[in-house]
Amino acid sequence: MVLTNHHGDGRFAFWCAAAAGLQEMLVDADPEKFFRPPYVGHRGWLGVRLERGLDWDDLAVIVEDAYAEIAPAKLVELARLS
């Protein structure tokens, strides 16, 4: 989910599902780029600030991993084959 200035937070960001422990690791490592989003952060979802110069390859890995967390296993398998 992409959000711009959600409830006045000043962020251009997206929220995505994350593997267990990944949210905490990334937020601790770089809180300028990553955050615990409201509403879904307690479920391990990750907030990613898009205006903070994140490398596009790193962003692609985050998006692919997020998809793998929530998509049906057959679709994940098909996506990884292509």
PDB file of N, CA, C and O in Angstrom:
ATOM      1  N   MET A   1       0.855  -1.155   0.000  1.00  0.00           N
ATOM      2  CA  MET A   1       0.000   0.000   0.000  1.00  0.00           C
ATOM      3  C   MET A   1       0.910   1.229   0.000  1.00  0.00           C
ATOM      4  O   MET A   1       1.830   1.314   0.813  1.00  0.00           O
ATOM      5  N   VAL A   2       0.662   2.180  -0.901  1.00  0.00           N
ATOM      6  CA  VAL A   2       1.445   3.404  -0.991  1.00  0.00           C
ATOM      7  C   VAL A   2       0.641   4.534  -0.367  1.00  0.00           C
ATOM      8  O   VAL A   2      -0.553   4.684  -0.627  1.00  0.00           O
ATOM      9  N   LEU A   3       1.313   5.324   0.458  1.00  0.00           N
ATOM     10  CA  LEU A   3       0.642   6.423   1.146  1.00  0.00           C
ATOM     11  C   LEU A   3       1.471   7.694   1.045  1.00  0.00           C
ATOM     12  O   LEU A   3       2.700   7.659   1.092  1.00  0.00           O
ATOM     13  N   THR A   4       0.778   8.807   0.907  1.00  0.00           N
ATOM     14  CA  THR A   4       1.427  10.104   0.889  1.00  0.00           C
ATOM     15  C   THR A   4       0.869  10.934   2.032  1.00  0.00           C
ATOM     16  O   THR A   4      -0.319  11.257   2.056  1.00  0.00           O
ATOM     17  N   ASN A   5       1.731  11.276   2.975  1.00  0.00           N
ATOM     18  CA  ASN A   5       1.361  12.133   4.105  1.00  0.00           C
ATOM     19  C   ASN A   5       0.156  11.570   4.874  1.00  0.00           C
ATOM     20  O   ASN A   5      -0.787  12.296   5.188  1.00  0.00           O
ATOM     21  N   HIS A   6       0.206  10.282   5.164  1.00  0.00           N
ATOM     22  CA  HIS A   6      -0.884   9.609   5.875  1.00  0.00           C
ATOM     23  C   HIS A   6      -1.135  10.284   7.228  1.00  0.00           C
ATOM     24  O   HIS A   6      -0.263  10.301   8.097  1.00  0.00           O
ATOM     25  N   HIS A   7      -2.321  10.831   7.388  1.00  0.00           N
ATOM     26  CA  HIS A   7      -2.701  11.545   8.624  1.00  0.00           C
ATOM     27  C   HIS A   7      -1.661  12.589   9.019  1.00  0.00           C
ATOM     28  O   HIS A   7      -1.421  12.810  10.206  1.00  0.00           O
ATOM     29  N   GLY A   8      -1.045  13.229   8.030  1.00  0.00           N
ATOM     30  CA  GLY A   8      -0.088  14.300   8.299  1.00  0.00           C
ATOM     31  C   GLY A   8       1.275  13.845   8.779  1.00  0.00           C
ATOM     32  O   GLY A   8       1.995  14.628   9.399  1.00  0.00           O
ATOM     33  N   ASP A   9       1.658  12.579   8.508  1.00  0.00           N
ATOM     34  CA  ASP A   9       2.951  12.101   8.999  1.00  0.00           C
ATOM     35  C   ASP A   9       4.135  12.583   8.170  1.00  0.00           C
ATOM     36  O   ASP A   9       5.282  12.361   8.560  1.00  0.00           O
ATOM     37  N   GLY A  10       3.882  13.246   7.020  1.00  0.00           N
ATOM     38  CA  GLY A  10       4.951  13.799   6.203  1.00  0.00           C
ATOM     39  C   GLY A  10       5.736  12.780   5.396  1.00  0.00           C
ATOM     40  O   GLY A  10       6.768  13.119   4.815  1.00  0.00           O
ATOM     41  N   ARG A  11       5.279  11.562   5.348  1.00  0.00           N
ATOM     42  CA  ARG A  11       6.014  10.516   4.635  1.00  0.00           C
ATOM     43  C   ARG A  11       5.391  10.216   3.273  1.00  0.00           C
ATOM     44  O   ARG A  11       4.170  10.236   3.115  1.00  0.00           O
ATOM     45  N   PHE A  12       6.247   9.940   2.301  1.00  0.00           N
ATOM     46  CA  PHE A  12       5.846   9.280   1.057  1.00  0.00           C
ATOM     47  C   PHE A  12       6.406   7.876   1.208  1.00  0.00           C
ATOM     48  O   PHE A  12       7.617   7.673   1.123  1.00  0.00           O
ATOM     49  N   ALA A  13       5.526   6.906   1.433  1.00  0.00           N
ATOM     50  CA  ALA A  13       5.998   5.587   1.837  1.00  0.00           C
ATOM     51  C   ALA A  13       5.060   4.494   1.353  1.00  0.00           C
ATOM     52  O   ALA A  13       3.962   4.757   0.861  1.00  0.00           O
ATOM     53  N   PHE A  14       5.519   3.277   1.506  1.00  0.00           N
ATOM     54  CA  PHE A  14       4.613   2.153   1.325  1.00  0.00           C
ATOM     55  C   PHE A  14       4.750   1.234   2.521  1.00  0.00           C
ATOM     56  O   PHE A  14       5.778   1.189   3.196  1.00  0.00           O
ATOM     57  N   TRP A  15       3.669   0.502   2.756  1.00  0.00           N
ATOM     58  CA  TRP A  15       3.622  -0.489   3.820  1.00  0.00           C
ATOM     59  C   TRP A  15       3.492  -1.844   3.163  1.00  0.00           C
ATOM     60  O   TRP A  15       2.762  -1.999   2.184  1.00  0.00           O
ATOM     61  N   CYS A  16       4.200  -2.831   3.701  1.00  0.00           N
ATOM     62  CA  CYS A  16       4.127  -4.168   3.130  1.00  0.00           C
ATOM     63  C   CYS A  16       4.326  -5.225   4.206  1.00  0.00           C
ATOM     64  O   CYS A  16       4.880  -4.957   5.273  1.00  0.00           O
ATOM     65  N   ALA A  17       3.867  -6.417   3.904  1.00  0.00           N
ATOM     66  CA  ALA A  17       4.107  -7.553   4.790  1.00  0.00           C
ATOM     67  C   ALA A  17       5.602  -7.819   4.840  1.00  0.00           C
ATOM     68  O   ALA A  17       6.325  -7.548   3.881  1.00  0.00           O
ATOM     69  N   ALA A  18       6.055  -8.350   5.959  1.00  0.00           N
ATOM     70  CA  ALA A  18       7.475  -8.675   6.103  1.00  0.00           C
ATOM     71  C   ALA A  18       7.614  -9.996   6.855  1.00  0.00           C
ATOM     72  O   ALA A  18       6.780 -10.347   7.690  1.00  0.00           O
ATOM     73  N   ALA A  19       8.669 -10.704   6.545  1.00  0.00           N
ATOM     74  CA  ALA A  19       8.945 -11.969   7.229  1.00  0.00           C
ATOM     75  C   ALA A  19       9.182 -11.703   8.711  1.00  0.00           C
ATOM     76  O   ALA A  19       9.581 -10.605   9.101  1.00  0.00           O
ATOM     77  N   ALA A  20       8.935 -12.707   9.518  1.00  0.00           N
ATOM     78  CA  ALA A  20       9.111 -12.576  10.966  1.00  0.00           C
ATOM     79  C   ALA A  20      10.508 -12.050  11.295  1.00  0.00           C
ATOM     80  O   ALA A  20      11.512 -12.595  10.835  1.00  0.00           O
ATOM     81  N   GLY A  21      10.558 -10.997  12.087  1.00  0.00           N
ATOM     82  CA  GLY A  21      11.820 -10.414  12.531  1.00  0.00           C
ATOM     83  C   GLY A  21      12.425  -9.384  11.595  1.00  0.00           C
ATOM     84  O   GLY A  21      13.296  -8.618  12.009  1.00  0.00           O
ATOM     85  N   LEU A  22      11.985  -9.346  10.342  1.00  0.00           N
ATOM     86  CA  LEU A  22      12.576  -8.421   9.379  1.00  0.00           C
ATOM     87  C   LEU A  22      12.255  -6.965   9.712  1.00  0.00           C
ATOM     88  O   LEU A  22      13.127  -6.101   9.630  1.00  0.00           O
ATOM     89  N   GLN A  23      11.006  -6.696  10.086  1.00  0.00           N
ATOM     90  CA  GLN A  23      10.627  -5.325  10.427  1.00  0.00           C
ATOM     91  C   GLN A  23      11.544  -4.773  11.510  1.00  0.00           C
ATOM     92  O   GLN A  23      12.128  -3.701  11.349  1.00  0.00           O
ATOM     93  N   GLU A  24      11.668  -5.493  12.595  1.00  0.00           N
ATOM     94  CA  GLU A  24      12.480  -5.035  13.718  1.00  0.00           C
ATOM     95  C   GLU A  24      13.936  -4.830  13.305  1.00  0.00           C
ATOM     96  O   GLU A  24      14.559  -3.839  13.687  1.00  0.00           O
ATOM     97  N   MET A  25      14.471  -5.759  12.531  1.00  0.00           N
ATOM     98  CA  MET A  25      15.859  -5.664  12.099  1.00  0.00           C
ATOM     99  C   MET A  25      16.098  -4.417  11.246  1.00  0.00           C
ATOM    100  O   MET A  25      17.056  -3.681  11.479  1.00  0.00           O
ATOM    101  N   LEU A  26      15.221  -4.176  10.249  1.00  0.00           N
ATOM    102  CA  LEU A  26      15.411  -3.035   9.359  1.00  0.00           C
ATOM    103  C   LEU A  26      15.159  -1.706  10.065  1.00  0.00           C
ATOM    104  O   LEU A  26      15.897  -0.746   9.845  1.00  0.00           O
ATOM    105  N   VAL A  27      14.139  -1.635  10.905  1.00  0.00           N
ATOM    106  CA  VAL A  27      13.856  -0.394  11.633  1.00  0.00           C
ATOM    107  C   VAL A  27      15.010  -0.064  12.574  1.00  0.00           C
ATOM    108  O   VAL A  27      15.413   1.095  12.675  1.00  0.00           O
ATOM    109  N   ASP A  28      15.542  -1.066  13.261  1.00  0.00           N
ATOM    110  CA  ASP A  28      16.684  -0.831  14.156  1.00  0.00           C
ATOM    111  C   ASP A  28      17.925  -0.399  13.376  1.00  0.00           C
ATOM    112  O   ASP A  28      18.680   0.460  13.834  1.00  0.00           O
ATOM    113  N   ALA A  29      18.137  -0.991  12.201  1.00  0.00           N
ATOM    114  CA  ALA A  29      19.331  -0.707  11.407  1.00  0.00           C
ATOM    115  C   ALA A  29      19.282   0.670  10.745  1.00  0.00           C
ATOM    116  O   ALA A  29      20.310   1.340  10.639  1.00  0.00           O
ATOM    117  N   ASP A  30      18.092   1.102  10.295  1.00  0.00           N
ATOM    118  CA  ASP A  30      17.994   2.376   9.572  1.00  0.00           C
ATOM    119  C   ASP A  30      16.611   3.000   9.757  1.00  0.00           C
ATOM    120  O   ASP A  30      15.774   2.924   8.858  1.00  0.00           O
ATOM    121  N   PRO A  31      16.364   3.616  10.915  1.00  0.00           N
ATOM    122  CA  PRO A  31      15.047   4.195  11.188  1.00  0.00           C
ATOM    123  C   PRO A  31      14.703   5.410  10.325  1.00  0.00           C
ATOM    124  O   PRO A  31      13.561   5.869  10.340  1.00  0.00           O
ATOM    125  N   GLU A  32      15.662   5.930   9.581  1.00  0.00           N
ATOM    126  CA  GLU A  32      15.371   7.029   8.651  1.00  0.00           C
ATOM    127  C   GLU A  32      14.638   6.518   7.410  1.00  0.00           C
ATOM    128  O   GLU A  32      13.881   7.261   6.785  1.00  0.00           O
ATOM    129  N   LYS A  33      14.860   5.259   7.056  1.00  0.00           N
ATOM    130  CA  LYS A  33      14.237   4.679   5.862  1.00  0.00           C
ATOM    131  C   LYS A  33      13.082   3.736   6.192  1.00  0.00           C
ATOM    132  O   LYS A  33      12.145   3.605   5.404  1.00  0.00           O
ATOM    133  N   PHE A  34      13.144   3.082   7.349  1.00  0.00           N
ATOM    134  CA  PHE A  34      12.159   2.063   7.696  1.00  0.00           C
ATOM    135  C   PHE A  34      11.440   2.427   8.989  1.00  0.00           C
ATOM    136  O   PHE A  34      12.021   3.049   9.879  1.00  0.00           O
ATOM    137  N   PHE A  35      10.170   2.034   9.086  1.00  0.00           N
ATOM    138  CA  PHE A  35       9.396   2.336  10.283  1.00  0.00           C
ATOM    139  C   PHE A  35       8.313   1.284  10.490  1.00  0.00           C
ATOM    140  O   PHE A  35       8.002   0.494   9.599  1.00  0.00           O
ATOM    141  N   ARG A  36       7.760   1.302  11.672  1.00  0.00           N
ATOM    142  CA  ARG A  36       6.654   0.410  12.024  1.00  0.00           C
ATOM    143  C   ARG A  36       5.362   1.156  11.731  1.00  0.00           C
ATOM    144  O   ARG A  36       5.021   2.094  12.452  1.00  0.00           O
ATOM    145  N   PRO A  37       4.632   0.760  10.686  1.00  0.00           N
ATOM    146  CA  PRO A  37       3.438   1.510  10.298  1.00  0.00           C
ATOM    147  C   PRO A  37       2.278   1.333  11.282  1.00  0.00           C
ATOM    148  O   PRO A  37       2.143   0.286  11.915  1.00  0.00           O
ATOM    149  N   PRO A  38       1.448   2.364  11.400  1.00  0.00           N
ATOM    150  CA  PRO A  38       0.270   2.218  12.252  1.00  0.00           C
ATOM    151  C   PRO A  38      -0.671   1.164  11.667  1.00  0.00           C
ATOM    152  O   PRO A  38      -0.602   0.839  10.482  1.00  0.00           O
ATOM    153  N   TYR A  39      -1.535   0.648  12.508  1.00  0.00           N
ATOM    154  CA  TYR A  39      -2.576  -0.328  12.145  1.00  0.00           C
ATOM    155  C   TYR A  39      -2.036  -1.728  11.855  1.00  0.00           C
ATOM    156  O   TYR A  39      -2.616  -2.709  12.321  1.00  0.00           O
ATOM    157  N   VAL A  40      -0.950  -1.848  11.105  1.00  0.00           N
ATOM    158  CA  VAL A  40      -0.450  -3.164  10.697  1.00  0.00           C
ATOM    159  C   VAL A  40       0.956  -3.460  11.217  1.00  0.00           C
ATOM    160  O   VAL A  40       1.440  -4.584  11.084  1.00  0.00           O
ATOM    161  N   GLY A  41       1.600  -2.482  11.795  1.00  0.00           N
ATOM    162  CA  GLY A  41       2.957  -2.686  12.314  1.00  0.00           C
ATOM    163  C   GLY A  41       3.034  -3.753  13.385  1.00  0.00           C
ATOM    164  O   GLY A  41       4.024  -4.478  13.472  1.00  0.00           O
ATOM    165  N   HIS A  42       1.997  -3.854  14.200  1.00  0.00           N
ATOM    166  CA  HIS A  42       1.993  -4.871  15.248  1.00  0.00           C
ATOM    167  C   HIS A  42       1.918  -6.289  14.674  1.00  0.00           C
ATOM    168  O   HIS A  42       2.171  -7.263  15.383  1.00  0.00           O
ATOM    169  N   ARG A  43       1.574  -6.398  13.399  1.00  0.00           N
ATOM    170  CA  ARG A  43       1.538  -7.705  12.722  1.00  0.00           C
ATOM    171  C   ARG A  43       2.836  -7.988  11.975  1.00  0.00           C
ATOM    172  O   ARG A  43       2.939  -8.984  11.260  1.00  0.00           O
ATOM    173  N   GLY A  44       3.818  -7.121  12.140  1.00  0.00           N
ATOM    174  CA  GLY A  44       5.116  -7.327  11.516  1.00  0.00           C
ATOM    175  C   GLY A  44       5.288  -6.627  10.179  1.00  0.00           C
ATOM    176  O   GLY A  44       6.336  -6.756   9.546  1.00  0.00           O
ATOM    177  N   TRP A  45       4.265  -5.882   9.734  1.00  0.00           N
ATOM    178  CA  TRP A  45       4.402  -5.180   8.466  1.00  0.00           C
ATOM    179  C   TRP A  45       5.476  -4.107   8.578  1.00  0.00           C
ATOM    180  O   TRP A  45       5.760  -3.604   9.664  1.00  0.00           O
ATOM    181  N   LEU A  46       6.055  -3.772   7.459  1.00  0.00           N
ATOM    182  CA  LEU A  46       7.165  -2.830   7.385  1.00  0.00           C
ATOM    183  C   LEU A  46       6.737  -1.570   6.651  1.00  0.00           C
ATOM    184  O   LEU A  46       6.050  -1.646   5.632  1.00  0.00           O
ATOM    185  N   GLY A  47       7.136  -0.423   7.157  1.00  0.00           N
ATOM    186  CA  GLY A  47       6.962   0.844   6.461  1.00  0.00           C
ATOM    187  C   GLY A  47       8.284   1.226   5.817  1.00  0.00           C
ATOM    188  O   GLY A  47       9.336   1.137   6.451  1.00  0.00           O
ATOM    189  N   VAL A  48       8.236   1.647   4.564  1.00  0.00           N
ATOM    190  CA  VAL A  48       9.441   2.015   3.821  1.00  0.00           C
ATOM    191  C   VAL A  48       9.254   3.423   3.271  1.00  0.00           C
ATOM    192  O   VAL A  48       8.322   3.684   2.511  1.00  0.00           O
ATOM    193  N   ARG A  49      10.144   4.324   3.659  1.00  0.00           N
ATOM    194  CA  ARG A  49      10.073   5.712   3.179  1.00  0.00           C
ATOM    195  C   ARG A  49      10.701   5.776   1.790  1.00  0.00           C
ATOM    196  O   ARG A  49      11.883   5.477   1.618  1.00  0.00           O
ATOM    197  N   LEU A  50       9.913   6.162   0.819  1.00  0.00           N
ATOM    198  CA  LEU A  50      10.373   6.176  -0.566  1.00  0.00           C
ATOM    199  C   LEU A  50      11.198   7.415  -0.910  1.00  0.00           C
ATOM    200  O   LEU A  50      11.930   7.407  -1.899  1.00  0.00           O
ATOM    201  N   GLU A  51      11.094   8.464  -0.124  1.00  0.00           N
ATOM    202  CA  GLU A  51      11.825   9.695  -0.418  1.00  0.00           C
ATOM    203  C   GLU A  51      13.206   9.717   0.234  1.00  0.00           C
ATOM    204  O   GLU A  51      13.873  10.751   0.212  1.00  0.00           O
ATOM    205  N   ARG A  52      13.640   8.623   0.801  1.00  0.00           N
ATOM    206  CA  ARG A  52      14.906   8.595   1.539  1.00  0.00           C
ATOM    207  C   ARG A  52      16.050   7.930   0.783  1.00  0.00           C
ATOM    208  O   ARG A  52      17.032   7.522   1.403  1.00  0.00           O
ATOM    209  N   GLY A  53      15.952   7.812  -0.518  1.00  0.00           N
ATOM    210  CA  GLY A  53      17.072   7.324  -1.318  1.00  0.00           C
ATOM    211  C   GLY A  53      17.335   5.831  -1.215  1.00  0.00           C
ATOM    212  O   GLY A  53      18.490   5.409  -1.277  1.00  0.00           O
ATOM    213  N   LEU A  54      16.312   5.037  -1.063  1.00  0.00           N
ATOM    214  CA  LEU A  54      16.482   3.591  -1.009  1.00  0.00           C
ATOM    215  C   LEU A  54      16.891   3.084  -2.391  1.00  0.00           C
ATOM    216  O   LEU A  54      16.341   3.510  -3.406  1.00  0.00           O
ATOM    217  N   ASP A  55      17.840   2.192  -2.416  1.00  0.00           N
ATOM    218  CA  ASP A  55      18.308   1.593  -3.662  1.00  0.00           C
ATOM    219  C   ASP A  55      17.169   0.795  -4.308  1.00  0.00           C
ATOM    220  O   ASP A  55      16.472   0.045  -3.625  1.00  0.00           O
ATOM    221  N   TRP A  56      16.981   0.955  -5.615  1.00  0.00           N
ATOM    222  CA  TRP A  56      15.880   0.295  -6.311  1.00  0.00           C
ATOM    223  C   TRP A  56      15.989  -1.223  -6.262  1.00  0.00           C
ATOM    224  O   TRP A  56      14.969  -1.911  -6.207  1.00  0.00           O
ATOM    225  N   ASP A  57      17.204  -1.754  -6.279  1.00  0.00           N
ATOM    226  CA  ASP A  57      17.367  -3.215  -6.179  1.00  0.00           C
ATOM    227  C   ASP A  57      16.938  -3.706  -4.798  1.00  0.00           C
ATOM    228  O   ASP A  57      16.292  -4.748  -4.682  1.00  0.00           O
ATOM    229  N   ASP A  58      17.292  -2.961  -3.752  1.00  0.00           N
ATOM    230  CA  ASP A  58      16.863  -3.312  -2.395  1.00  0.00           C
ATOM    231  C   ASP A  58      15.346  -3.234  -2.282  1.00  0.00           C
ATOM    232  O   ASP A  58      14.715  -4.086  -1.655  1.00  0.00           O
ATOM    233  N   LEU A  59      14.771  -2.212  -2.890  1.00  0.00           N
ATOM    234  CA  LEU A  59      13.322  -2.049  -2.874  1.00  0.00           C
ATOM    235  C   LEU A  59      12.637  -3.224  -3.581  1.00  0.00           C
ATOM    236  O   LEU A  59      11.614  -3.718  -3.109  1.00  0.00           O
ATOM    237  N   ALA A  60      13.186  -3.662  -4.686  1.00  0.00           N
ATOM    238  CA  ALA A  60      12.620  -4.800  -5.420  1.00  0.00           C
ATOM    239  C   ALA A  60      12.620  -6.062  -4.554  1.00  0.00           C
ATOM    240  O   ALA A  60      11.649  -6.817  -4.559  1.00  0.00           O
ATOM    241  N   VAL A  61      13.692  -6.288  -3.821  1.00  0.00           N
ATOM    242  CA  VAL A  61      13.765  -7.461  -2.937  1.00  0.00           C
ATOM    243  C   VAL A  61      12.707  -7.370  -1.841  1.00  0.00           C
ATOM    244  O   VAL A  61      12.058  -8.367  -1.525  1.00  0.00           O
ATOM    245  N   ILE A  62      12.527  -6.195  -1.263  1.00  0.00           N
ATOM    246  CA  ILE A  62      11.513  -6.004  -0.220  1.00  0.00           C
ATOM    247  C   ILE A  62      10.122  -6.298  -0.775  1.00  0.00           C
ATOM    248  O   ILE A  62       9.327  -6.974  -0.124  1.00  0.00           O
ATOM    249  N   VAL A  63       9.824  -5.797  -1.968  1.00  0.00           N
ATOM    250  CA  VAL A  63       8.513  -6.010  -2.582  1.00  0.00           C
ATOM    251  C   VAL A  63       8.305  -7.489  -2.918  1.00  0.00           C
ATOM    252  O   VAL A  63       7.230  -8.033  -2.662  1.00  0.00           O
ATOM    253  N   GLU A  64       9.307  -8.134  -3.480  1.00  0.00           N
ATOM    254  CA  GLU A  64       9.186  -9.554  -3.806  1.00  0.00           C
ATOM    255  C   GLU A  64       8.983 -10.402  -2.552  1.00  0.00           C
ATOM    256  O   GLU A  64       8.166 -11.323  -2.548  1.00  0.00           O
ATOM    257  N   ASP A  65       9.723 -10.093  -1.497  1.00  0.00           N
ATOM    258  CA  ASP A  65       9.569 -10.824  -0.240  1.00  0.00           C
ATOM    259  C   ASP A  65       8.193 -10.584   0.377  1.00  0.00           C
ATOM    260  O   ASP A  65       7.592 -11.503   0.934  1.00  0.00           O
ATOM    261  N   ALA A  66       7.695  -9.352   0.278  1.00  0.00           N
ATOM    262  CA  ALA A  66       6.367  -9.025   0.810  1.00  0.00           C
ATOM    263  C   ALA A  66       5.295  -9.824   0.068  1.00  0.00           C
ATOM    264  O   ALA A  66       4.375 -10.364   0.682  1.00  0.00           O
ATOM    265  N   TYR A  67       5.421  -9.891  -1.237  1.00  0.00           N
ATOM    266  CA  TYR A  67       4.476 -10.683  -2.037  1.00  0.00           C
ATOM    267  C   TYR A  67       4.499 -12.136  -1.587  1.00  0.00           C
ATOM    268  O   TYR A  67       3.450 -12.761  -1.425  1.00  0.00           O
ATOM    269  N   ALA A  68       5.696 -12.669  -1.386  1.00  0.00           N
ATOM    270  CA  ALA A  68       5.833 -14.068  -0.979  1.00  0.00           C
ATOM    271  C   ALA A  68       5.213 -14.328   0.394  1.00  0.00           C
ATOM    272  O   ALA A  68       4.801 -15.451   0.683  1.00  0.00           O
ATOM    273  N   GLU A  69       5.146 -13.313   1.232  1.00  0.00           N
ATOM    274  CA  GLU A  69       4.547 -13.469   2.560  1.00  0.00           C
ATOM    275  C   GLU A  69       3.035 -13.633   2.509  1.00  0.00           C
ATOM    276  O   GLU A  69       2.462 -14.322   3.353  1.00  0.00           O
ATOM    277  N   ILE A  70       2.378 -13.010   1.530  1.00  0.00           N
ATOM    278  CA  ILE A  70       0.914 -12.988   1.563  1.00  0.00           C
ATOM    279  C   ILE A  70       0.238 -13.688   0.385  1.00  0.00           C
ATOM    280  O   ILE A  70      -0.950 -14.001   0.463  1.00  0.00           O
ATOM    281  N   ALA A  71       0.949 -13.934  -0.675  1.00  0.00           N
ATOM    282  CA  ALA A  71       0.342 -14.569  -1.850  1.00  0.00           C
ATOM    283  C   ALA A  71       0.216 -16.079  -1.635  1.00  0.00           C
ATOM    284  O   ALA A  71       0.971 -16.665  -0.860  1.00  0.00           O
ATOM    285  N   PRO A  72      -0.737 -16.699  -2.319  1.00  0.00           N
ATOM    286  CA  PRO A  72      -0.836 -18.160  -2.258  1.00  0.00           C
ATOM    287  C   PRO A  72       0.454 -18.810  -2.774  1.00  0.00           C
ATOM    288  O   PRO A  72       1.099 -18.286  -3.682  1.00  0.00           O
ATOM    289  N   ALA A  73       0.815 -19.930  -2.198  1.00  0.00           N
ATOM    290  CA  ALA A  73       2.075 -20.603  -2.525  1.00  0.00           C
ATOM    291  C   ALA A  73       2.239 -20.875  -4.020  1.00  0.00           C
ATOM    292  O   ALA A  73       3.341 -20.750  -4.553  1.00  0.00           O
ATOM    293  N   LYS A  74       1.145 -21.248  -4.703  1.00  0.00           N
ATOM    294  CA  LYS A  74       1.249 -21.516  -6.153  1.00  0.00           C
ATOM    295  C   LYS A  74       1.656 -20.268  -6.920  1.00  0.00           C
ATOM    296  O   LYS A  74       2.451 -20.345  -7.857  1.00  0.00           O
ATOM    297  N   LEU A  75       1.119 -19.121  -6.530  1.00  0.00           N
ATOM    298  CA  LEU A  75       1.463 -17.886  -7.225  1.00  0.00           C
ATOM    299  C   LEU A  75       2.894 -17.464  -6.925  1.00  0.00           C
ATOM    300  O   LEU A  75       3.579 -16.938  -7.802  1.00  0.00           O
ATOM    301  N   VAL A  76       3.346 -17.684  -5.713  1.00  0.00           N
ATOM    302  CA  VAL A  76       4.732 -17.372  -5.366  1.00  0.00           C
ATOM    303  C   VAL A  76       5.665 -18.231  -6.200  1.00  0.00           C
ATOM    304  O   VAL A  76       6.664 -17.745  -6.730  1.00  0.00           O
ATOM    305  N   GLU A  77       5.338 -19.503  -6.313  1.00  0.00           N
ATOM    306  CA  GLU A  77       6.165 -20.409  -7.104  1.00  0.00           C
ATOM    307  C   GLU A  77       6.211 -19.968  -8.572  1.00  0.00           C
ATOM    308  O   GLU A  77       7.281 -19.957  -9.180  1.00  0.00           O
ATOM    309  N   LEU A  78       5.079 -19.612  -9.130  1.00  0.00           N
ATOM    310  CA  LEU A  78       5.042 -19.139 -10.522  1.00  0.00           C
ATOM    311  C   LEU A  78       5.851 -17.857 -10.707  1.00  0.00           C
ATOM    312  O   LEU A  78       6.552 -17.700 -11.707  1.00  0.00           O
ATOM    313  N   ALA A  79       5.754 -16.956  -9.756  1.00  0.00           N
ATOM    314  CA  ALA A  79       6.508 -15.700  -9.841  1.00  0.00           C
ATOM    315  C   ALA A  79       8.008 -15.948  -9.789  1.00  0.00           C
ATOM    316  O   ALA A  79       8.771 -15.262 -10.468  1.00  0.00           O
ATOM    317  N   ARG A  80       8.431 -16.903  -9.008  1.00  0.00           N
ATOM    318  CA  ARG A  80       9.858 -17.194  -8.889  1.00  0.00           C
ATOM    319  C   ARG A  80      10.403 -17.929 -10.108  1.00  0.00           C
ATOM    320  O   ARG A  80      11.606 -17.891 -10.365  1.00  0.00           O
ATOM    321  N   LEU A  81       9.537 -18.593 -10.857  1.00  0.00           N
ATOM    322  CA  LEU A  81       9.961 -19.287 -12.071  1.00  0.00           C
ATOM    323  C   LEU A  81      10.158 -18.323 -13.231  1.00  0.00           C
ATOM    324  O   LEU A  81      10.893 -18.628 -14.171  1.00  0.00           O
ATOM    325  N   SER A  82       9.515 -17.170 -13.178  1.00  0.00           N
ATOM    326  CA  SER A  82       9.610 -16.249 -14.324  1.00  0.00           C
ATOM    327  C   SER A  82      10.710 -15.251 -14.179  1.00  0.00           C
ATOM    328  O   SER A  82      10.906 -14.416 -15.062  1.00  0.00           O
TER     329      SER A  82
END
